[in-house]
Amino acid sequence: MDKRLDQAKAALAQNKKTLARTRLTQFIHDLTAAHKDSEHEHGDKDKDDRRREKFVNDEAFQLLKINADFIIAKLPAKAKDKDEEDECRRAEGEKGDDPDDGGKKDKGRDGGKEHDR
């Protein structure tokens, strides 16, 4: 999840606000998945360290999601130029680029929500 925030920060530094919006949306997707995983495995002490690192409790989930949603709401939905639009499409199409998930999760989608381009 840190990777998504770093990518959003880098996009903002390059004034690529729509790409930052895409990366934050992906962050929310990752956050939601980690929160759901932690709900199912909350009482299981035998999980490996990698699973424990992904634990997101209810309070942290709410705080992070609300803040990410707030920032997304302040960012434009349309790319300012063709290059940024192409980069957003590539970012939305990424699958399994998180080495911790073994390529199993689709990181480029946010639960089927559509976004203006």
Secondary structure, DSSP 8 states (H G I E B T S, - for coil): -HHHHHHHHHHHHTT-HHHHHHHHHHHHHHHHHHHHHHHHHTT-TTS-HHHHHT---HHHHHHHHHHHHHHHHHS-SS-SSHHHHHHHHHHHT--S--GGGTT-S-TT-STT-----
